[in-house]
């Protein structure tokens, strides 16, 4: 359980950072277009990697 929560938190933080620093205009990269979408997609990926 702890590993899963930690994976979600780390993924969310990394996704938010990538959405903030690597934000795209024009809709080219939909997963990291802004910090909120980056955090959500990062948290989902963190969850997937922590379960596998």
PDBQT receptor file of N, H, CA, C and O in Angstrom, charges set to zero:
ATOM      1  N   UNK A   1       0.827  -1.188   0.000  1.00  0.00    +0.000 N 
ATOM      2  CA  UNK A   1       0.000   0.000   0.000  1.00  0.00    +0.000 C 
ATOM      3  C   UNK A   1       0.878   1.260   0.000  1.00  0.00    +0.000 C 
ATOM      4  O   UNK A   1       0.603   2.216  -0.726  1.00  0.00    +0.000 OA
ATOM      5  N   UNK A   2       1.916   1.250   0.808  1.00  0.00    +0.000 N 
ATOM      6  H   UNK A   2       2.139   0.474   1.398  1.00  0.00    +0.000 HD
ATOM      7  CA  UNK A   2       2.810   2.404   0.900  1.00  0.00    +0.000 C 
ATOM      8  C   UNK A   2       3.530   2.635  -0.424  1.00  0.00    +0.000 C 
ATOM      9  O   UNK A   2       3.723   3.778  -0.837  1.00  0.00    +0.000 OA
ATOM     10  N   UNK A   3       3.927   1.555  -1.087  1.00  0.00    +0.000 N 
ATOM     11  H   UNK A   3       3.771   0.626  -0.751  1.00  0.00    +0.000 HD
ATOM     12  CA  UNK A   3       4.615   1.659  -2.372  1.00  0.00    +0.000 C 
ATOM     13  C   UNK A   3       3.694   2.283  -3.429  1.00  0.00    +0.000 C 
ATOM     14  O   UNK A   3       4.144   3.071  -4.261  1.00  0.00    +0.000 OA
ATOM     15  N   UNK A   4       2.416   1.931  -3.392  1.00  0.00    +0.000 N 
ATOM     16  H   UNK A   4       2.051   1.291  -2.716  1.00  0.00    +0.000 HD
ATOM     17  CA  UNK A   4       1.464   2.462  -4.348  1.00  0.00    +0.000 C 
ATOM     18  C   UNK A   4       1.241   3.961  -4.130  1.00  0.00    +0.000 C 
ATOM     19  O   UNK A   4       1.225   4.726  -5.095  1.00  0.00    +0.000 OA
ATOM     20  N   UNK A   5       1.073   4.379  -2.904  1.00  0.00    +0.000 N 
ATOM     21  H   UNK A   5       1.086   3.758  -2.121  1.00  0.00    +0.000 HD
ATOM     22  CA  UNK A   5       0.865   5.797  -2.592  1.00  0.00    +0.000 C 
ATOM     23  C   UNK A   5       2.107   6.603  -2.946  1.00  0.00    +0.000 C 
ATOM     24  O   UNK A   5       2.002   7.701  -3.492  1.00  0.00    +0.000 OA
ATOM     25  N   UNK A   6       3.262   6.072  -2.641  1.00  0.00    +0.000 N 
ATOM     26  H   UNK A   6       3.348   5.180  -2.198  1.00  0.00    +0.000 HD
ATOM     27  CA  UNK A   6       4.510   6.757  -2.977  1.00  0.00    +0.000 C 
ATOM     28  C   UNK A   6       4.676   6.882  -4.491  1.00  0.00    +0.000 C 
ATOM     29  O   UNK A   6       5.135   7.918  -4.974  1.00  0.00    +0.000 OA
ATOM     30  N   UNK A   7       4.317   5.861  -5.234  1.00  0.00    +0.000 N 
ATOM     31  H   UNK A   7       3.944   5.020  -4.842  1.00  0.00    +0.000 HD
ATOM     32  CA  UNK A   7       4.381   5.925  -6.691  1.00  0.00    +0.000 C 
ATOM     33  C   UNK A   7       3.441   6.969  -7.264  1.00  0.00    +0.000 C 
ATOM     34  O   UNK A   7       3.792   7.666  -8.216  1.00  0.00    +0.000 OA
ATOM     35  N   UNK A   8       2.246   7.084  -6.690  1.00  0.00    +0.000 N 
ATOM     36  H   UNK A   8       1.961   6.518  -5.917  1.00  0.00    +0.000 HD
ATOM     37  CA  UNK A   8       1.287   8.091  -7.143  1.00  0.00    +0.000 C 
ATOM     38  C   UNK A   8       1.804   9.490  -6.851  1.00  0.00    +0.000 C 
ATOM     39  O   UNK A   8       1.698  10.376  -7.699  1.00  0.00    +0.000 OA
ATOM     40  N   UNK A   9       2.359   9.702  -5.666  1.00  0.00    +0.000 N 
ATOM     41  H   UNK A   9       2.445   8.982  -4.976  1.00  0.00    +0.000 HD
ATOM     42  CA  UNK A   9       2.865  11.029  -5.297  1.00  0.00    +0.000 C 
ATOM     43  C   UNK A   9       4.054  11.418  -6.161  1.00  0.00    +0.000 C 
ATOM     44  O   UNK A   9       4.105  12.537  -6.674  1.00  0.00    +0.000 OA
ATOM     45  N   UNK A  10       5.004  10.518  -6.329  1.00  0.00    +0.000 N 
ATOM     46  H   UNK A  10       4.963   9.610  -5.912  1.00  0.00    +0.000 HD
ATOM     47  CA  UNK A  10       6.186  10.826  -7.133  1.00  0.00    +0.000 C 
ATOM     48  C   UNK A  10       5.788  11.067  -8.589  1.00  0.00    +0.000 C 
ATOM     49  O   UNK A  10       6.281  11.999  -9.224  1.00  0.00    +0.000 OA
ATOM     50  N   UNK A  11       4.905  10.234  -9.111  1.00  0.00    +0.000 N 
ATOM     51  H   UNK A  11       4.504   9.477  -8.595  1.00  0.00    +0.000 HD
ATOM     52  CA  UNK A  11       4.443  10.424 -10.486  1.00  0.00    +0.000 C 
ATOM     53  C   UNK A  11       3.712  11.741 -10.669  1.00  0.00    +0.000 C 
ATOM     54  O   UNK A  11       3.886  12.416 -11.684  1.00  0.00    +0.000 OA
ATOM     55  N   UNK A  12       2.894  12.112  -9.693  1.00  0.00    +0.000 N 
ATOM     56  H   UNK A  12       2.752  11.565  -8.868  1.00  0.00    +0.000 HD
ATOM     57  CA  UNK A  12       2.178  13.376  -9.779  1.00  0.00    +0.000 C 
ATOM     58  C   UNK A  12       3.101  14.573  -9.739  1.00  0.00    +0.000 C 
ATOM     59  O   UNK A  12       2.911  15.535 -10.483  1.00  0.00    +0.000 OA
ATOM     60  N   UNK A  13       4.101  14.520  -8.875  1.00  0.00    +0.000 N 
ATOM     61  H   UNK A  13       4.256  13.739  -8.271  1.00  0.00    +0.000 HD
ATOM     62  CA  UNK A  13       5.048  15.633  -8.775  1.00  0.00    +0.000 C 
ATOM     63  C   UNK A  13       5.879  15.749 -10.052  1.00  0.00    +0.000 C 
ATOM     64  O   UNK A  13       6.069  16.850 -10.569  1.00  0.00    +0.000 OA
ATOM     65  N   UNK A  14       6.369  14.635 -10.557  1.00  0.00    +0.000 N 
ATOM     66  H   UNK A  14       6.215  13.741 -10.137  1.00  0.00    +0.000 HD
ATOM     67  CA  UNK A  14       7.152  14.677 -11.796  1.00  0.00    +0.000 C 
ATOM     68  C   UNK A  14       6.301  15.101 -12.992  1.00  0.00    +0.000 C 
ATOM     69  O   UNK A  14       6.771  15.825 -13.870  1.00  0.00    +0.000 OA
ATOM     70  N   UNK A  15       5.054  14.648 -13.019  1.00  0.00    +0.000 N 
ATOM     71  H   UNK A  15       4.673  14.060 -12.306  1.00  0.00    +0.000 HD
ATOM     72  CA  UNK A  15       4.160  15.058 -14.104  1.00  0.00    +0.000 C 
ATOM     73  C   UNK A  15       3.830  16.537 -14.046  1.00  0.00    +0.000 C 
ATOM     74  O   UNK A  15       3.767  17.200 -15.081  1.00  0.00    +0.000 OA
ATOM     75  N   UNK A  16       3.618  17.064 -12.842  1.00  0.00    +0.000 N 
ATOM     76  H   UNK A  16       3.670  16.525 -12.001  1.00  0.00    +0.000 HD
ATOM     77  CA  UNK A  16       3.344  18.493 -12.705  1.00  0.00    +0.000 C 
ATOM     78  C   UNK A  16       4.554  19.324 -13.108  1.00  0.00    +0.000 C 
ATOM     79  O   UNK A  16       4.415  20.369 -13.743  1.00  0.00    +0.000 OA
ATOM     80  N   UNK A  17       5.732  18.858 -12.737  1.00  0.00    +0.000 N 
ATOM     81  H   UNK A  17       5.845  18.009 -12.221  1.00  0.00    +0.000 HD
ATOM     82  CA  UNK A  17       6.950  19.578 -13.119  1.00  0.00    +0.000 C 
ATOM     83  C   UNK A  17       7.143  19.556 -14.636  1.00  0.00    +0.000 C 
ATOM     84  O   UNK A  17       7.520  20.565 -15.231  1.00  0.00    +0.000 OA
ATOM     85  N   UNK A  18       6.886  18.415 -15.252  1.00  0.00    +0.000 N 
ATOM     86  H   UNK A  18       6.580  17.595 -14.768  1.00  0.00    +0.000 HD
ATOM     87  CA  UNK A  18       7.030  18.363 -16.710  1.00  0.00    +0.000 C 
ATOM     88  C   UNK A  18       5.959  19.200 -17.393  1.00  0.00    +0.000 C 
ATOM     89  O   UNK A  18       6.219  19.796 -18.438  1.00  0.00    +0.000 OA
ATOM     90  N   UNK A  19       4.772  19.254 -16.829  1.00  0.00    +0.000 N 
ATOM     91  H   UNK A  19       4.560  18.770 -15.980  1.00  0.00    +0.000 HD
ATOM     92  CA  UNK A  19       3.738  20.109 -17.393  1.00  0.00    +0.000 C 
ATOM     93  C   UNK A  19       4.053  21.578 -17.239  1.00  0.00    +0.000 C 
ATOM     94  O   UNK A  19       3.653  22.391 -18.072  1.00  0.00    +0.000 OA
ATOM     95  N   UNK A  20       4.764  21.927 -16.186  1.00  0.00    +0.000 N 
ATOM     96  H   UNK A  20       5.088  21.266 -15.509  1.00  0.00    +0.000 HD
ATOM     97  CA  UNK A  20       5.117  23.325 -15.961  1.00  0.00    +0.000 C 
ATOM     98  C   UNK A  20       6.281  23.764 -16.842  1.00  0.00    +0.000 C 
ATOM     99  O   UNK A  20       6.230  24.820 -17.473  1.00  0.00    +0.000 OA
ATOM    100  N   UNK A  21       7.314  22.955 -16.876  1.00  0.00    +0.000 N 
ATOM    101  H   UNK A  21       7.354  22.098 -16.363  1.00  0.00    +0.000 HD
ATOM    102  CA  UNK A  21       8.519  23.340 -17.615  1.00  0.00    +0.000 C 
ATOM    103  C   UNK A  21       8.459  22.989 -19.093  1.00  0.00    +0.000 C 
ATOM    104  O   UNK A  21       9.089  23.664 -19.907  1.00  0.00    +0.000 OA
ATOM    105  N   UNK A  22       7.729  21.963 -19.456  1.00  0.00    +0.000 N 
ATOM    106  H   UNK A  22       7.217  21.415 -18.795  1.00  0.00    +0.000 HD
ATOM    107  CA  UNK A  22       7.689  21.524 -20.846  1.00  0.00    +0.000 C 
ATOM    108  C   UNK A  22       6.320  21.750 -21.467  1.00  0.00    +0.000 C 
ATOM    109  O   UNK A  22       5.917  21.011 -22.365  1.00  0.00    +0.000 OA
ATOM    110  N   UNK A  23       5.606  22.758 -21.001  1.00  0.00    +0.000 N 
ATOM    111  H   UNK A  23       5.934  23.358 -20.271  1.00  0.00    +0.000 HD
ATOM    112  CA  UNK A  23       4.251  22.988 -21.493  1.00  0.00    +0.000 C 
ATOM    113  C   UNK A  23       4.273  23.321 -22.976  1.00  0.00    +0.000 C 
ATOM    114  O   UNK A  23       5.135  24.064 -23.447  1.00  0.00    +0.000 OA
ATOM    115  N   UNK A  24       3.330  22.772 -23.693  1.00  0.00    +0.000 N 
ATOM    116  H   UNK A  24       2.630  22.168 -23.310  1.00  0.00    +0.000 HD
ATOM    117  CA  UNK A  24       3.253  22.956 -25.138  1.00  0.00    +0.000 C 
ATOM    118  C   UNK A  24       2.038  23.819 -25.470  1.00  0.00    +0.000 C 
ATOM    119  O   UNK A  24       1.006  23.740 -24.804  1.00  0.00    +0.000 OA
ATOM    120  N   UNK A  25       2.171  24.616 -26.473  1.00  0.00    +0.000 N 
ATOM    121  H   UNK A  25       3.010  24.680 -27.013  1.00  0.00    +0.000 HD
ATOM    122  CA  UNK A  25       1.041  25.381 -26.964  1.00  0.00    +0.000 C 
ATOM    123  C   UNK A  25       0.625  24.801 -28.299  1.00  0.00    +0.000 C 
ATOM    124  O   UNK A  25       1.467  24.375 -29.089  1.00  0.00    +0.000 OA
ATOM    125  N   UNK A  26      -0.637  24.786 -28.544  1.00  0.00    +0.000 N 
ATOM    126  H   UNK A  26      -1.322  25.133 -27.903  1.00  0.00    +0.000 HD
ATOM    127  CA  UNK A  26      -1.132  24.248 -29.799  1.00  0.00    +0.000 C 
ATOM    128  C   UNK A  26      -1.641  22.827 -29.691  1.00  0.00    +0.000 C 
ATOM    129  O   UNK A  26      -2.083  22.271 -30.695  1.00  0.00    +0.000 OA
ATOM    130  N   UNK A  27      -1.598  22.215 -28.522  1.00  0.00    +0.000 N 
ATOM    131  H   UNK A  27      -1.238  22.668 -27.706  1.00  0.00    +0.000 HD
ATOM    132  CA  UNK A  27      -2.145  20.875 -28.334  1.00  0.00    +0.000 C 
ATOM    133  C   UNK A  27      -1.288  19.750 -28.868  1.00  0.00    +0.000 C 
ATOM    134  O   UNK A  27      -1.805  18.672 -29.163  1.00  0.00    +0.000 OA
ATOM    135  N   UNK A  28       0.015  19.974 -29.002  1.00  0.00    +0.000 N 
ATOM    136  H   UNK A  28       0.434  20.850 -28.763  1.00  0.00    +0.000 HD
ATOM    137  CA  UNK A  28       0.888  18.943 -29.543  1.00  0.00    +0.000 C 
ATOM    138  C   UNK A  28       1.104  17.821 -28.532  1.00  0.00    +0.000 C 
ATOM    139  O   UNK A  28       1.149  16.651 -28.912  1.00  0.00    +0.000 OA
ATOM    140  N   UNK A  29       1.237  18.156 -27.270  1.00  0.00    +0.000 N 
ATOM    141  H   UNK A  29       1.201  19.106 -26.961  1.00  0.00    +0.000 HD
ATOM    142  CA  UNK A  29       1.460  17.129 -26.246  1.00  0.00    +0.000 C 
ATOM    143  C   UNK A  29       0.334  17.205 -25.202  1.00  0.00    +0.000 C 
ATOM    144  O   UNK A  29       0.429  17.979 -24.250  1.00  0.00    +0.000 OA
ATOM    145  N   UNK A  30      -0.705  16.425 -25.372  1.00  0.00    +0.000 N 
ATOM    146  H   UNK A  30      -0.782  15.797 -26.146  1.00  0.00    +0.000 HD
ATOM    147  CA  UNK A  30      -1.875  16.539 -24.503  1.00  0.00    +0.000 C 
ATOM    148  C   UNK A  30      -1.666  16.048 -23.074  1.00  0.00    +0.000 C 
ATOM    149  O   UNK A  30      -2.400  16.470 -22.180  1.00  0.00    +0.000 OA
ATOM    150  N   UNK A  31      -0.696  15.175 -22.828  1.00  0.00    +0.000 N 
ATOM    151  H   UNK A  31      -0.100  14.832 -23.554  1.00  0.00    +0.000 HD
ATOM    152  CA  UNK A  31      -0.516  14.659 -21.470  1.00  0.00    +0.000 C 
ATOM    153  C   UNK A  31       0.184  15.653 -20.562  1.00  0.00    +0.000 C 
ATOM    154  O   UNK A  31      -0.011  15.615 -19.347  1.00  0.00    +0.000 OA
ATOM    155  N   UNK A  32       0.983  16.530 -21.114  1.00  0.00    +0.000 N 
ATOM    156  H   UNK A  32       1.141  16.561 -22.101  1.00  0.00    +0.000 HD
ATOM    157  CA  UNK A  32       1.705  17.500 -20.293  1.00  0.00    +0.000 C 
ATOM    158  C   UNK A  32       1.483  18.917 -20.812  1.00  0.00    +0.000 C 
ATOM    159  O   UNK A  32       2.416  19.719 -20.850  1.00  0.00    +0.000 OA
ATOM    160  N   UNK A  33       0.265  19.224 -21.208  1.00  0.00    +0.000 N 
ATOM    161  H   UNK A  33      -0.493  18.573 -21.177  1.00  0.00    +0.000 HD
ATOM    162  CA  UNK A  33      -0.030  20.536 -21.744  1.00  0.00    +0.000 C 
ATOM    163  C   UNK A  33       0.000  21.631 -20.694  1.00  0.00    +0.000 C 
ATOM    164  O   UNK A  33       0.347  22.771 -21.001  1.00  0.00    +0.000 OA
ATOM    165  N   UNK A  34      -0.355  21.307 -19.470  1.00  0.00    +0.000 N 
ATOM    166  H   UNK A  34      -0.637  20.381 -19.220  1.00  0.00    +0.000 HD
ATOM    167  CA  UNK A  34      -0.262  22.236 -18.356  1.00  0.00    +0.000 C 
ATOM    168  C   UNK A  34       0.043  21.435 -17.093  1.00  0.00    +0.000 C 
ATOM    169  O   UNK A  34      -0.012  20.206 -17.133  1.00  0.00    +0.000 OA
ATOM    170  N   UNK A  35       0.360  22.083 -15.979  1.00  0.00    +0.000 N 
ATOM    171  H   UNK A  35       0.404  23.081 -15.946  1.00  0.00    +0.000 HD
ATOM    172  CA  UNK A  35       0.745  21.335 -14.774  1.00  0.00    +0.000 C 
ATOM    173  C   UNK A  35      -0.340  20.403 -14.234  1.00  0.00    +0.000 C 
ATOM    174  O   UNK A  35      -0.023  19.341 -13.699  1.00  0.00    +0.000 OA
ATOM    175  N   UNK A  36      -1.608  20.781 -14.366  1.00  0.00    +0.000 N 
ATOM    176  H   UNK A  36      -1.865  21.644 -14.801  1.00  0.00    +0.000 HD
ATOM    177  CA  UNK A  36      -2.679  19.916 -13.845  1.00  0.00    +0.000 C 
ATOM    178  C   UNK A  36      -2.789  18.625 -14.635  1.00  0.00    +0.000 C 
ATOM    179  O   UNK A  36      -2.869  17.544 -14.052  1.00  0.00    +0.000 OA
ATOM    180  N   UNK A  37      -2.794  18.730 -15.941  1.00  0.00    +0.000 N 
ATOM    181  H   UNK A  37      -2.729  19.608 -16.414  1.00  0.00    +0.000 HD
ATOM    182  CA  UNK A  37      -2.860  17.497 -16.752  1.00  0.00    +0.000 C 
ATOM    183  C   UNK A  37      -1.599  16.678 -16.604  1.00  0.00    +0.000 C 
ATOM    184  O   UNK A  37      -1.657  15.448 -16.626  1.00  0.00    +0.000 OA
ATOM    185  N   UNK A  38      -0.451  17.337 -16.452  1.00  0.00    +0.000 N 
ATOM    186  H   UNK A  38      -0.405  18.336 -16.433  1.00  0.00    +0.000 HD
ATOM    187  CA  UNK A  38       0.784  16.603 -16.219  1.00  0.00    +0.000 C 
ATOM    188  C   UNK A  38       0.761  15.849 -14.902  1.00  0.00    +0.000 C 
ATOM    189  O   UNK A  38       1.244  14.719 -14.816  1.00  0.00    +0.000 OA
ATOM    190  N   UNK A  39       0.194  16.483 -13.865  1.00  0.00    +0.000 N 
ATOM    191  H   UNK A  39      -0.198  17.400 -13.935  1.00  0.00    +0.000 HD
ATOM    192  CA  UNK A  39       0.113  15.826 -12.558  1.00  0.00    +0.000 C 
ATOM    193  C   UNK A  39      -0.828  14.629 -12.596  1.00  0.00    +0.000 C 
ATOM    194  O   UNK A  39      -0.542  13.591 -11.999  1.00  0.00    +0.000 OA
ATOM    195  N   UNK A  40      -1.937  14.771 -13.286  1.00  0.00    +0.000 N 
ATOM    196  H   UNK A  40      -2.169  15.614 -13.771  1.00  0.00    +0.000 HD
ATOM    197  CA  UNK A  40      -2.893  13.660 -13.368  1.00  0.00    +0.000 C 
ATOM    198  C   UNK A  40      -2.303  12.498 -14.161  1.00  0.00    +0.000 C 
ATOM    199  O   UNK A  40      -2.368  11.348 -13.727  1.00  0.00    +0.000 OA
ATOM    200  N   UNK A  41      -1.732  12.799 -15.315  1.00  0.00    +0.000 N 
ATOM    201  H   UNK A  41      -1.679  13.733 -15.667  1.00  0.00    +0.000 HD
ATOM    202  CA  UNK A  41      -1.158  11.710 -16.112  1.00  0.00    +0.000 C 
ATOM    203  C   UNK A  41       0.054  11.094 -15.411  1.00  0.00    +0.000 C 
ATOM    204  O   UNK A  41       0.270   9.886 -15.505  1.00  0.00    +0.000 OA
ATOM    205  N   UNK A  42       0.843  11.905 -14.712  1.00  0.00    +0.000 N 
ATOM    206  H   UNK A  42       0.668  12.887 -14.636  1.00  0.00    +0.000 HD
ATOM    207  CA  UNK A  42       1.970  11.363 -13.954  1.00  0.00    +0.000 C 
ATOM    208  C   UNK A  42       1.533  10.484 -12.803  1.00  0.00    +0.000 C 
ATOM    209  O   UNK A  42       2.160   9.461 -12.526  1.00  0.00    +0.000 OA
ATOM    210  N   UNK A  43       0.448  10.879 -12.120  1.00  0.00    +0.000 N 
ATOM    211  H   UNK A  43      -0.061  11.710 -12.345  1.00  0.00    +0.000 HD
ATOM    212  CA  UNK A  43      -0.068  10.067 -11.026  1.00  0.00    +0.000 C 
ATOM    213  C   UNK A  43      -0.601   8.732 -11.536  1.00  0.00    +0.000 C 
ATOM    214  O   UNK A  43      -0.415   7.699 -10.894  1.00  0.00    +0.000 OA
ATOM    215  N   UNK A  44      -1.257   8.756 -12.679  1.00  0.00    +0.000 N 
ATOM    216  H   UNK A  44      -1.408   9.596 -13.200  1.00  0.00    +0.000 HD
ATOM    217  CA  UNK A  44      -1.755   7.506 -13.256  1.00  0.00    +0.000 C 
ATOM    218  C   UNK A  44      -0.592   6.601 -13.653  1.00  0.00    +0.000 C 
ATOM    219  O   UNK A  44      -0.617   5.401 -13.379  1.00  0.00    +0.000 OA
ATOM    220  N   UNK A  45       0.416   7.166 -14.290  1.00  0.00    +0.000 N 
ATOM    221  H   UNK A  45       0.436   8.141 -14.512  1.00  0.00    +0.000 HD
ATOM    222  CA  UNK A  45       1.583   6.360 -14.653  1.00  0.00    +0.000 C 
ATOM    223  C   UNK A  45       2.330   5.858 -13.410  1.00  0.00    +0.000 C 
ATOM    224  O   UNK A  45       2.808   4.724 -13.387  1.00  0.00    +0.000 OA
ATOM    225  N   UNK A  46       2.425   6.698 -12.391  1.00  0.00    +0.000 N 
ATOM    226  H   UNK A  46       2.037   7.619 -12.411  1.00  0.00    +0.000 HD
ATOM    227  CA  UNK A  46       3.046   6.260 -11.142  1.00  0.00    +0.000 C 
ATOM    228  C   UNK A  46       2.294   5.113 -10.496  1.00  0.00    +0.000 C 
ATOM    229  O   UNK A  46       2.906   4.193  -9.953  1.00  0.00    +0.000 OA
ATOM    230  N   UNK A  47       0.971   5.162 -10.552  1.00  0.00    +0.000 N 
ATOM    231  H   UNK A  47       0.475   5.909 -10.994  1.00  0.00    +0.000 HD
ATOM    232  CA  UNK A  47       0.144   4.071 -10.025  1.00  0.00    +0.000 C 
ATOM    233  C   UNK A  47       0.384   2.791 -10.806  1.00  0.00    +0.000 C 
ATOM    234  O   UNK A  47       0.544   1.717 -10.225  1.00  0.00    +0.000 OA
ATOM    235  N   UNK A  48       0.408   2.912 -12.123  1.00  0.00    +0.000 N 
ATOM    236  H   UNK A  48       0.279   3.784 -12.595  1.00  0.00    +0.000 HD
ATOM    237  CA  UNK A  48       0.620   1.727 -12.954  1.00  0.00    +0.000 C 
ATOM    238  C   UNK A  48       1.982   1.101 -12.697  1.00  0.00    +0.000 C 
ATOM    239  O   UNK A  48       2.095  -0.118 -12.570  1.00  0.00    +0.000 OA
ATOM    240  N   UNK A  49       3.018   1.936 -12.620  1.00  0.00    +0.000 N 
ATOM    241  H   UNK A  49       2.926   2.926 -12.723  1.00  0.00    +0.000 HD
ATOM    242  CA  UNK A  49       4.359   1.398 -12.373  1.00  0.00    +0.000 C 
ATOM    243  C   UNK A  49       4.501   0.816 -10.964  1.00  0.00    +0.000 C 
ATOM    244  O   UNK A  49       5.271  -0.123 -10.764  1.00  0.00    +0.000 OA
ATOM    245  N   UNK A  50       3.782   1.351 -10.001  1.00  0.00    +0.000 N 
ATOM    246  H   UNK A  50       3.156   2.114 -10.163  1.00  0.00    +0.000 HD
ATOM    247  CA  UNK A  50       3.896   0.823  -8.642  1.00  0.00    +0.000 C 
ATOM    248  C   UNK A  50       3.144  -0.489  -8.476  1.00  0.00    +0.000 C 
ATOM    249  O   UNK A  50       3.501  -1.296  -7.619  1.00  0.00    +0.000 OA
ATOM    250  N   UNK A  51       2.119  -0.714  -9.274  1.00  0.00    +0.000 N 
ATOM    251  H   UNK A  51       1.829  -0.058  -9.971  1.00  0.00    +0.000 HD
ATOM    252  CA  UNK A  51       1.358  -1.963  -9.183  1.00  0.00    +0.000 C 
ATOM    253  C   UNK A  51       2.081  -3.093  -9.885  1.00  0.00    +0.000 C 
ATOM    254  O   UNK A  51       2.052  -4.236  -9.429  1.00  0.00    +0.000 OA
ATOM    255  N   UNK A  52       2.728  -2.775 -10.994  1.00  0.00    +0.000 N 
ATOM    256  H   UNK A  52       2.751  -1.847 -11.364  1.00  0.00    +0.000 HD
ATOM    257  CA  UNK A  52       3.400  -3.817 -11.791  1.00  0.00    +0.000 C 
ATOM    258  C   UNK A  52       4.646  -4.235 -11.141  1.00  0.00    +0.000 C 
ATOM    259  O   UNK A  52       5.351  -5.101 -11.658  1.00  0.00    +0.000 OA
TER     260      UNK A  52
